[in-house]
Amino acid sequence: MTARLLFDENLSVRLVERLKDVFPDSAHVMELGLAQSLDSDFADMAAVLGAPPKVLWLRCGNKATSIVEELLRRHAESVRSFAEDPEALCLELYA
C-alpha cells in the first residue's frame, strides 16, 4: 500500500512533484481548495475524534523545501507503516 500525503499550505507545493517517486498519489491543499489549520490542531483532533484524518506531523519548524523533502524520504518506510496501521492516529517526524 502506498501512503498518500496531503501537504498543508505551510509546505511547498513543489513537494508533491519532488516526492512522487516515494508518495505518488499525494496532493497539496492548494490543488484541492482546502483551508488548513495551525500546528497541533489536526493532531489534537485525531487524538480526540480518531481517524480519519491520520496526521503526519512534521516537527521541524519552518525549513527549506529540500530539508522537508529529505525528512520525508528518510522516514518513507515509517510513513507507509503508519498509513497501514488502523490504530495509528498521529506520526511525529523530527528533523
Secondary structure, 3 states (H helix, E strand, C coil): CCCCCEECCCCCCHHHHHCCCCCCCCEEHHHHCCCCCCCCHHHHHHHHHCCCCCEEEEECCCCCHHHHHHHHHHCHHHHHHHHHCCCCCEEEEEC
